[in-house]
Amino acid sequence: MKKIIFLSMFAILFSSCDQLLQIVSEAANSHETNELTKNEVSEGLKTALTVGAENSVDILHAQNGYLADKAVKIFLPKEAANLLSKAKANKFAKTLGLDKQIMNMEVDVIMRINRAAEDAASEAKPIFVGAIKNMSLPQAWDILKGKNPMASSQTMNFDSAAATHYLQSTTYDQLKQAFMPKINLALDKKLVGNVSTNEAWSKLIGIYNKVAPYIGGEKLNPSLAEYVTEKALNGLFLKVGETEKEIRREPAVWAKKVAKDILNRVFGRK
């Protein structure tokens, strides 16, 4: 009799263990398929940024990538443009024919500046992508929900480029230091007419500086590298942000386009 009771209890216990294991297994499977882990969110955000960076670099590196895009086209520094405008309108400049020289060289320098940015853009890809891979995202969930944890003001507005803005705020200085020498190298590269952008800019400023004393203007510094670097990086981040927004809107399309299902898994959840 005791043996029968023991066997019955053993059977019940064994059955309960099976049921318990099944419940645990189902719960684990459910969690695995329906819940995102912090690592998955981080991977999805990094993937989106990497895709955005590579896509943006490819676009901007192409001829007219900067020059033909009004959103990222690099113009002369505002102060320089204003002073050059005054110089072109000055009677002394017109008398000597310097106004036309300034106008022609201004157009040429703007073209060259953008060509330099386009030329240097490809050099930024490994630096940019490397920074993304090495970055930590402790605020992954907030960023996924469109909250920029680096923002100074506490706003509840949804930021569809939160990951890009986080990346920009945490890596901009590093990228600038690595990018500027490449920009300067591009500015020194001989382009149209076997003249570099820096040389063309120096000639333009040289002509302006001749007029400056007659229009009450101050002489300009011919250095362009830092200015162009900042504008080039701002344009790059703008493009990365645009891609992030597109991924958030159509994650399935982008997941298929770049063969990265993690994009749809992370950004496709409502």
KOLVO-305606 format. One record per residue (C-alpha): residue number from 1; residue in one letter; x, y, z. Coordinates in pm, 1 decimal, always signed. Layout:
residues N
<r num="NUM" residu="a" x="X" y="Y" z="Z"/>
...
***
This chain:
residues 270
<r num="1" residu="m" x="+0.0" y="+0.0" z="+0.0"/>
<r num="2" residu="k" x="+282.1" y="+237.6" z="+94.9"/>
<r num="3" residu="k" x="+452.7" y="+149.3" z="-228.7"/>
<r num="4" residu="i" x="+143.9" y="+242.1" z="-429.0"/>
<r num="5" residu="i" x="+109.9" y="+575.3" z="-246.2"/>
<r num="6" residu="f" x="+479.3" y="+651.0" z="-302.3"/>
<r num="7" residu="l" x="+450.5" y="+574.8" z="-672.1"/>
<r num="8" residu="s" x="+138.6" y="+790.6" z="-701.7"/>
<r num="9" residu="m" x="+309.4" y="+1084.2" z="-530.9"/>
<r num="10" residu="f" x="+616.5" y="+1039.6" z="-753.4"/>
<r num="11" residu="a" x="+396.9" y="+1040.1" z="-1064.0"/>
<r num="12" residu="i" x="+220.1" y="+1357.9" z="-952.5"/>
<r num="13" residu="l" x="+552.3" y="+1526.0" z="-869.0"/>
<r num="14" residu="f" x="+704.7" y="+1421.2" z="-1201.0"/>
<r num="15" residu="s" x="+398.9" y="+1548.6" z="-1385.6"/>
<r num="16" residu="s" x="+416.6" y="+1879.9" z="-1198.6"/>
<r num="17" residu="c" x="+784.7" y="+1921.7" z="-1291.3"/>
<r num="18" residu="d" x="+702.5" y="+1862.9" z="-1655.6"/>
<r num="19" residu="q" x="+428.5" y="+2121.4" z="-1639.8"/>
<r num="20" residu="l" x="+655.9" y="+2363.8" z="-1457.2"/>
<r num="21" residu="l" x="+931.1" y="+2317.8" z="-1715.3"/>
<r num="22" residu="q" x="+680.0" y="+2367.5" z="-1994.0"/>
<r num="23" residu="i" x="+552.8" y="+2689.6" z="-1834.5"/>
<r num="24" residu="v" x="+907.0" y="+2819.3" z="-1787.3"/>
<r num="25" residu="s" x="+993.8" y="+2723.6" z="-2145.1"/>
<r num="26" residu="e" x="+685.4" y="+2894.1" z="-2284.2"/>
<r num="27" residu="a" x="+754.5" y="+3204.3" z="-2076.3"/>
<r num="28" residu="a" x="+1112.5" y="+3212.2" z="-2197.9"/>
<r num="29" residu="n" x="+1001.5" y="+3169.7" z="-2558.5"/>
<r num="30" residu="s" x="+741.6" y="+3439.0" z="-2515.2"/>
<r num="31" residu="h" x="+1000.5" y="+3673.5" z="-2368.7"/>
<r num="32" residu="e" x="+1243.3" y="+3588.2" z="-2644.9"/>
<r num="33" residu="t" x="+995.3" y="+3660.4" z="-2921.8"/>
<r num="34" residu="n" x="+796.8" y="+3950.3" z="-2775.8"/>
<r num="35" residu="e" x="+1027.0" y="+4138.6" z="-2543.1"/>
<r num="36" residu="l" x="+1334.9" y="+4335.0" z="-2639.9"/>
<r num="37" residu="t" x="+1645.9" y="+4320.8" z="-2427.2"/>
<r num="38" residu="k" x="+1865.3" y="+4622.0" z="-2365.0"/>
<r num="39" residu="n" x="+2134.9" y="+4460.7" z="-2578.8"/>
<r num="40" residu="e" x="+1890.4" y="+4419.0" z="-2867.9"/>
<r num="41" residu="v" x="+1782.1" y="+4781.6" z="-2842.5"/>
<r num="42" residu="s" x="+2145.5" y="+4891.7" z="-2833.8"/>
<r num="43" residu="e" x="+2225.2" y="+4671.7" z="-3134.4"/>
<r num="44" residu="g" x="+1926.3" y="+4809.8" z="-3325.0"/>
<r num="45" residu="l" x="+2022.4" y="+5169.2" z="-3254.5"/>
<r num="46" residu="k" x="+2384.9" y="+5111.3" z="-3350.4"/>
<r num="47" residu="t" x="+2274.8" y="+4934.4" z="-3667.8"/>
<r num="48" residu="a" x="+2049.0" y="+5225.5" z="-3759.1"/>
<r num="49" residu="l" x="+2330.1" y="+5473.2" z="-3701.5"/>
<r num="50" residu="t" x="+2577.9" y="+5262.4" z="-3898.1"/>
<r num="51" residu="v" x="+2336.5" y="+5231.2" z="-4188.7"/>
<r num="52" residu="g" x="+2268.2" y="+5603.2" z="-4168.8"/>
<r num="53" residu="a" x="+2638.8" y="+5689.1" z="-4160.9"/>
<r num="54" residu="e" x="+2732.0" y="+5465.1" z="-4452.4"/>
<r num="55" residu="n" x="+2433.1" y="+5579.4" z="-4656.1"/>
<r num="56" residu="s" x="+2505.3" y="+5945.8" z="-4583.7"/>
<r num="57" residu="v" x="+2876.0" y="+5918.4" z="-4663.4"/>
<r num="58" residu="d" x="+2798.8" y="+5749.8" z="-4995.5"/>
<r num="59" residu="i" x="+2554.3" y="+6027.8" z="-5085.8"/>
<r num="60" residu="l" x="+2779.7" y="+6314.9" z="-4981.6"/>
<r num="61" residu="h" x="+3096.6" y="+6164.8" z="-5129.9"/>
<r num="62" residu="a" x="+2940.8" y="+6161.2" z="-5476.9"/>
<r num="63" residu="q" x="+3003.6" y="+6457.6" z="-5705.9"/>
<r num="64" residu="n" x="+2770.1" y="+6743.1" z="-5609.5"/>
<r num="65" residu="g" x="+2678.4" y="+6554.3" z="-5291.2"/>
<r num="66" residu="y" x="+2723.3" y="+6875.1" z="-5093.7"/>
<r num="67" residu="l" x="+2718.9" y="+7132.8" z="-5370.6"/>
<r num="68" residu="a" x="+2379.5" y="+7039.3" z="-5520.4"/>
<r num="69" residu="d" x="+2200.2" y="+6977.9" z="-5189.9"/>
<r num="70" residu="k" x="+2063.0" y="+7300.7" z="-5044.2"/>
<r num="71" residu="a" x="+2034.4" y="+7142.3" z="-4700.3"/>
<r num="72" residu="v" x="+2409.8" y="+7077.2" z="-4668.7"/>
<r num="73" residu="k" x="+2572.8" y="+7303.7" z="-4927.9"/>
<r num="74" residu="i" x="+2865.4" y="+7491.1" z="-4775.2"/>
<r num="75" residu="f" x="+2877.7" y="+7865.2" z="-4839.5"/>
<r num="76" residu="l" x="+3145.4" y="+8113.6" z="-4738.5"/>
<r num="77" residu="p" x="+3152.7" y="+8217.8" z="-4372.8"/>
<r num="78" residu="k" x="+2874.7" y="+8471.0" z="-4316.0"/>
<r num="79" residu="e" x="+3112.1" y="+8747.4" z="-4211.1"/>
<r num="80" residu="a" x="+3330.1" y="+8690.4" z="-4517.0"/>
<r num="81" residu="a" x="+3029.5" y="+8680.4" z="-4751.8"/>
<r num="82" residu="n" x="+2897.6" y="+9011.0" z="-4612.3"/>
<r num="83" residu="l" x="+3234.7" y="+9181.9" z="-4642.2"/>
<r num="84" residu="l" x="+3293.3" y="+9048.8" z="-4992.8"/>
<r num="85" residu="s" x="+2950.8" y="+9177.7" z="-5091.8"/>
<r num="86" residu="k" x="+3047.2" y="+9525.1" z="-4971.5"/>
<r num="87" residu="a" x="+3378.0" y="+9499.4" z="-5152.9"/>
<r num="88" residu="k" x="+3206.8" y="+9411.7" z="-5482.0"/>
<r num="89" residu="a" x="+2980.4" y="+9715.6" z="-5447.5"/>
<r num="90" residu="n" x="+3264.8" y="+9954.3" z="-5365.7"/>
<r num="91" residu="k" x="+3347.7" y="+10218.7" z="-5629.2"/>
<r num="92" residu="f" x="+3719.6" y="+10169.7" z="-5582.9"/>
<r num="93" residu="a" x="+3683.2" y="+9797.4" z="-5649.3"/>
<r num="94" residu="k" x="+3469.9" y="+9859.4" z="-5956.7"/>
<r num="95" residu="t" x="+3714.7" y="+10114.5" z="-6091.8"/>
<r num="96" residu="l" x="+3995.9" y="+9860.9" z="-6074.8"/>
<r num="97" residu="g" x="+3774.4" y="+9577.1" z="-6196.0"/>
<r num="98" residu="l" x="+3819.7" y="+9394.9" z="-5867.4"/>
<r num="99" residu="d" x="+3443.5" y="+9350.3" z="-5820.5"/>
<r num="100" residu="k" x="+3422.4" y="+9099.7" z="-6106.2"/>
<r num="101" residu="q" x="+3733.5" y="+8921.3" z="-5988.1"/>
<r num="102" residu="i" x="+3585.7" y="+8888.8" z="-5641.8"/>
<r num="103" residu="m" x="+3253.2" y="+8764.9" z="-5778.5"/>
<r num="104" residu="n" x="+3410.5" y="+8504.0" z="-6005.7"/>
<r num="105" residu="m" x="+3651.5" y="+8380.9" z="-5742.1"/>
<r num="106" residu="e" x="+3375.7" y="+8370.7" z="-5479.0"/>
<r num="107" residu="v" x="+3172.3" y="+8132.9" z="-5695.8"/>
<r num="108" residu="d" x="+3483.2" y="+7929.2" z="-5765.1"/>
<r num="109" residu="v" x="+3579.2" y="+7904.1" z="-5397.3"/>
<r num="110" residu="i" x="+3230.1" y="+7794.9" z="-5295.1"/>
<r num="111" residu="m" x="+3246.1" y="+7519.8" z="-5555.4"/>
<r num="112" residu="r" x="+3590.6" y="+7415.7" z="-5434.8"/>
<r num="113" residu="i" x="+3488.4" y="+7414.7" z="-5068.4"/>
<r num="114" residu="n" x="+3207.2" y="+7174.7" z="-5142.7"/>
<r num="115" residu="r" x="+3432.2" y="+6959.8" z="-5360.6"/>
<r num="116" residu="a" x="+3674.2" y="+6937.5" z="-5068.7"/>
<r num="117" residu="a" x="+3396.0" y="+6823.5" z="-4836.4"/>
<r num="118" residu="e" x="+3280.7" y="+6567.7" z="-5093.3"/>
<r num="119" residu="d" x="+3634.1" y="+6442.8" z="-5137.4"/>
<r num="120" residu="a" x="+3691.8" y="+6406.1" z="-4762.2"/>
<r num="121" residu="a" x="+3355.2" y="+6246.8" z="-4687.3"/>
<r num="122" residu="s" x="+3470.4" y="+5894.1" z="-4772.0"/>
<r num="123" residu="e" x="+3755.9" y="+5925.8" z="-4524.3"/>
<r num="124" residu="a" x="+3502.9" y="+5984.4" z="-4247.4"/>
<r num="125" residu="k" x="+3324.0" y="+5651.3" z="-4291.2"/>
<r num="126" residu="p" x="+3561.1" y="+5423.8" z="-4093.2"/>
<r num="127" residu="i" x="+3600.6" y="+5688.5" z="-3821.0"/>
<r num="128" residu="f" x="+3228.0" y="+5744.3" z="-3798.0"/>
<r num="129" residu="v" x="+3133.2" y="+5376.2" z="-3803.9"/>
<r num="130" residu="g" x="+3409.5" y="+5291.5" z="-3555.5"/>
<r num="131" residu="a" x="+3276.3" y="+5550.0" z="-3313.0"/>
<r num="132" residu="i" x="+2928.1" y="+5401.5" z="-3340.1"/>
<r num="133" residu="k" x="+3046.2" y="+5047.4" z="-3272.6"/>
<r num="134" residu="n" x="+3245.5" y="+5153.5" z="-2968.6"/>
<r num="135" residu="m" x="+2983.7" y="+5378.1" z="-2813.8"/>
<r num="136" residu="s" x="+2781.7" y="+5263.5" z="-2514.9"/>
<r num="137" residu="l" x="+2411.1" y="+5335.0" z="-2496.5"/>
<r num="138" residu="p" x="+2303.6" y="+5324.7" z="-2131.5"/>
<r num="139" residu="q" x="+1993.3" y="+5526.7" z="-2223.0"/>
<r num="140" residu="a" x="+1896.8" y="+5287.9" z="-2503.5"/>
<r num="141" residu="w" x="+1530.0" y="+5260.7" z="-2408.6"/>
<r num="142" residu="d" x="+1480.4" y="+5636.8" z="-2385.9"/>
<r num="143" residu="i" x="+1653.1" y="+5690.3" z="-2719.5"/>
<r num="144" residu="l" x="+1437.3" y="+5422.7" z="-2881.9"/>
<r num="145" residu="k" x="+1130.6" y="+5608.2" z="-2752.2"/>
<r num="146" residu="g" x="+1256.5" y="+5930.6" z="-2907.9"/>
<r num="147" residu="k" x="+1403.6" y="+6092.8" z="-2596.9"/>
<r num="148" residu="n" x="+1744.6" y="+6253.0" z="-2623.9"/>
<r num="149" residu="p" x="+1911.0" y="+6199.5" z="-2282.3"/>
<r num="150" residu="m" x="+2177.4" y="+6457.7" z="-2367.3"/>
<r num="151" residu="a" x="+1926.1" y="+6738.7" z="-2426.0"/>
<r num="152" residu="s" x="+1961.3" y="+7032.0" z="-2187.1"/>
<r num="153" residu="s" x="+1588.5" y="+7091.0" z="-2150.0"/>
<r num="154" residu="q" x="+1350.6" y="+6829.2" z="-2018.9"/>
<r num="155" residu="t" x="+1106.8" y="+6802.7" z="-2304.9"/>
<r num="156" residu="m" x="+857.2" y="+6530.8" z="-2379.1"/>
<r num="157" residu="n" x="+851.8" y="+6600.9" z="-2752.1"/>
<r num="158" residu="f" x="+932.5" y="+6293.5" z="-2959.7"/>
<r num="159" residu="d" x="+1270.9" y="+6322.9" z="-3130.5"/>
<r num="160" residu="s" x="+1273.7" y="+6104.7" z="-3441.4"/>
<r num="161" residu="a" x="+1650.9" y="+6148.6" z="-3469.1"/>
<r num="162" residu="a" x="+1728.1" y="+6092.1" z="-3100.0"/>
<r num="163" residu="a" x="+1997.0" y="+5830.9" z="-3167.6"/>
<r num="164" residu="t" x="+2172.8" y="+6059.9" z="-3414.4"/>
<r num="165" residu="h" x="+2159.1" y="+6354.1" z="-3175.8"/>
<r num="166" residu="y" x="+2295.6" y="+6138.3" z="-2895.1"/>
<r num="167" residu="l" x="+2578.1" y="+6023.3" z="-3120.9"/>
<r num="168" residu="q" x="+2652.5" y="+6379.1" z="-3228.2"/>
<r num="169" residu="s" x="+2666.2" y="+6511.1" z="-2871.6"/>
<r num="170" residu="t" x="+2897.0" y="+6233.4" z="-2753.9"/>
<r num="171" residu="t" x="+3134.4" y="+6192.7" z="-3049.0"/>
<r num="172" residu="y" x="+3139.7" y="+6526.2" z="-3233.4"/>
<r num="173" residu="d" x="+3466.4" y="+6654.8" z="-3085.3"/>
<r num="174" residu="q" x="+3641.2" y="+6324.4" z="-3147.9"/>
<r num="175" residu="l" x="+3520.4" y="+6313.4" z="-3506.4"/>
<r num="176" residu="k" x="+3618.0" y="+6675.9" z="-3561.7"/>
<r num="177" residu="q" x="+3974.7" y="+6612.6" z="-3446.9"/>
<r num="178" residu="a" x="+4003.8" y="+6312.0" z="-3674.5"/>
<r num="179" residu="f" x="+3818.0" y="+6470.9" z="-3966.8"/>
<r num="180" residu="m" x="+3980.2" y="+6815.0" z="-3986.9"/>
<r num="181" residu="p" x="+4323.8" y="+6695.6" z="-4106.5"/>
<r num="182" residu="k" x="+4150.6" y="+6509.0" z="-4388.7"/>
<r num="183" residu="i" x="+3947.6" y="+6816.5" z="-4478.8"/>
<r num="184" residu="n" x="+4261.6" y="+7030.2" z="-4476.0"/>
<r num="185" residu="l" x="+4433.8" y="+6773.0" z="-4695.6"/>
<r num="186" residu="a" x="+4140.8" y="+6792.5" z="-4936.4"/>
<r num="187" residu="l" x="+4155.7" y="+7172.9" z="-4931.0"/>
<r num="188" residu="d" x="+4524.2" y="+7151.4" z="-5024.0"/>
<r num="189" residu="k" x="+4459.5" y="+6906.6" z="-5307.3"/>
<r num="190" residu="k" x="+4506.5" y="+7051.1" z="-5654.8"/>
<r num="191" residu="l" x="+4170.9" y="+7062.2" z="-5829.1"/>
<r num="192" residu="v" x="+4045.9" y="+7269.3" z="-6122.6"/>
<r num="193" residu="g" x="+4325.0" y="+7458.2" z="-6295.7"/>
<r num="194" residu="n" x="+4585.4" y="+7284.4" z="-6080.1"/>
<r num="195" residu="v" x="+4492.4" y="+7517.9" z="-5792.9"/>
<r num="196" residu="s" x="+4394.2" y="+7400.8" z="-5444.6"/>
<r num="197" residu="t" x="+4089.8" y="+7529.6" z="-5256.2"/>
<r num="198" residu="n" x="+4312.5" y="+7690.0" z="-4993.2"/>
<r num="199" residu="e" x="+4508.3" y="+7868.2" z="-5267.1"/>
<r num="200" residu="a" x="+4189.6" y="+7989.7" z="-5436.5"/>
<r num="201" residu="w" x="+4054.1" y="+8112.7" z="-5102.3"/>
<r num="202" residu="s" x="+4380.5" y="+8289.2" z="-5017.7"/>
<r num="203" residu="k" x="+4373.8" y="+8466.7" z="-5355.6"/>
<r num="204" residu="l" x="+4013.8" y="+8572.5" z="-5302.7"/>
<r num="205" residu="i" x="+4087.0" y="+8704.1" z="-4954.2"/>
<r num="206" residu="g" x="+4401.3" y="+8868.9" z="-5085.2"/>
<r num="207" residu="i" x="+4194.6" y="+9066.7" z="-5335.5"/>
<r num="208" residu="y" x="+3943.2" y="+9158.3" z="-5066.6"/>
<r num="209" residu="n" x="+4214.1" y="+9268.5" z="-4824.6"/>
<r num="210" residu="k" x="+4331.7" y="+9519.9" z="-5085.8"/>
<r num="211" residu="v" x="+3986.6" y="+9676.6" z="-5079.1"/>
<r num="212" residu="a" x="+3925.9" y="+9642.9" z="-4704.2"/>
<r num="213" residu="p" x="+4097.5" y="+9968.4" z="-4599.7"/>
<r num="214" residu="y" x="+3875.0" y="+10165.4" z="-4838.2"/>
<r num="215" residu="i" x="+3547.4" y="+10020.1" z="-4711.1"/>
<r num="216" residu="g" x="+3627.9" y="+10026.4" z="-4342.4"/>
<r num="217" residu="g" x="+3656.8" y="+9650.8" z="-4324.9"/>
<r num="218" residu="e" x="+3902.3" y="+9433.9" z="-4134.2"/>
<r num="219" residu="k" x="+4135.4" y="+9195.9" z="-4308.6"/>
<r num="220" residu="l" x="+4018.0" y="+8833.7" z="-4311.8"/>
<r num="221" residu="n" x="+4201.0" y="+8523.3" z="-4198.4"/>
<r num="222" residu="p" x="+4245.6" y="+8289.8" z="-4497.1"/>
<r num="223" residu="s" x="+4216.2" y="+7972.1" z="-4284.4"/>
<r num="224" residu="l" x="+3926.0" y="+7753.7" z="-4397.9"/>
<r num="225" residu="a" x="+3986.5" y="+7406.1" z="-4253.4"/>
<r num="226" residu="e" x="+3796.9" y="+7440.1" z="-3925.2"/>
<r num="227" residu="y" x="+3500.7" y="+7616.5" z="-4083.3"/>
<r num="228" residu="v" x="+3461.0" y="+7362.2" z="-4363.2"/>
<r num="229" residu="t" x="+3507.9" y="+7072.3" z="-4120.7"/>
<r num="230" residu="e" x="+3226.0" y="+7194.0" z="-3898.4"/>
<r num="231" residu="k" x="+2994.4" y="+7249.3" z="-4192.8"/>
<r num="232" residu="a" x="+3083.8" y="+6913.3" z="-4347.0"/>
<r num="233" residu="l" x="+3020.4" y="+6725.0" z="-4021.6"/>
<r num="234" residu="n" x="+2695.9" y="+6910.8" z="-3958.1"/>
<r num="235" residu="g" x="+2581.4" y="+6809.3" z="-4305.0"/>
<r num="236" residu="l" x="+2685.0" y="+6451.4" z="-4240.6"/>
<r num="237" residu="f" x="+2492.5" y="+6432.1" z="-3912.9"/>
<r num="238" residu="l" x="+2191.8" y="+6590.4" z="-4082.1"/>
<r num="239" residu="k" x="+2191.2" y="+6312.4" z="-4340.6"/>
<r num="240" residu="v" x="+2237.9" y="+6043.3" z="-4075.1"/>
<r num="241" residu="g" x="+1941.2" y="+6188.3" z="-3888.0"/>
<r num="242" residu="e" x="+1728.5" y="+6179.2" z="-4202.2"/>
<r num="243" residu="t" x="+1807.0" y="+5810.5" z="-4248.7"/>
<r num="244" residu="e" x="+1723.5" y="+5737.7" z="-3885.0"/>
<r num="245" residu="k" x="+1385.6" y="+5905.4" z="-3933.8"/>
<r num="246" residu="e" x="+1321.5" y="+5693.8" z="-4242.3"/>
<r num="247" residu="i" x="+1415.2" y="+5375.4" z="-4055.2"/>
<r num="248" residu="r" x="+1174.9" y="+5465.4" z="-3774.6"/>
<r num="249" residu="r" x="+898.1" y="+5527.7" z="-4028.6"/>
<r num="250" residu="e" x="+960.2" y="+5220.9" z="-4245.5"/>
<r num="251" residu="p" x="+1171.9" y="+4970.4" z="-4048.5"/>
<r num="252" residu="a" x="+1062.3" y="+4670.9" z="-4255.0"/>
<r num="253" residu="v" x="+1165.9" y="+4840.7" z="-4579.0"/>
<r num="254" residu="w" x="+1509.2" y="+4928.9" z="-4444.9"/>
<r num="255" residu="a" x="+1554.8" y="+4589.1" z="-4280.2"/>
<r num="256" residu="k" x="+1502.1" y="+4427.7" z="-4619.0"/>
<r num="257" residu="k" x="+1707.8" y="+4691.2" z="-4801.5"/>
<r num="258" residu="v" x="+2021.1" y="+4636.3" z="-4591.8"/>
<r num="259" residu="a" x="+1948.4" y="+4276.9" z="-4480.4"/>
<r num="260" residu="k" x="+1938.7" y="+4372.8" z="-4110.9"/>
<r num="261" residu="d" x="+1629.5" y="+4222.4" z="-3947.1"/>
<r num="262" residu="i" x="+1723.2" y="+4381.6" z="-3615.0"/>
<r num="263" residu="l" x="+1598.5" y="+4712.8" z="-3756.6"/>
<r num="264" residu="n" x="+1247.8" y="+4580.5" z="-3802.0"/>
<r num="265" residu="r" x="+1257.1" y="+4396.7" z="-3469.0"/>
<r num="266" residu="v" x="+1357.8" y="+4707.8" z="-3274.1"/>
<r num="267" residu="f" x="+1190.9" y="+4989.6" z="-3467.3"/>
<r num="268" residu="g" x="+893.2" y="+4794.0" z="-3596.0"/>
<r num="269" residu="r" x="+735.2" y="+4756.3" z="-3254.5"/>
<r num="270" residu="k" x="+440.4" y="+4981.4" z="-3181.6"/>
***
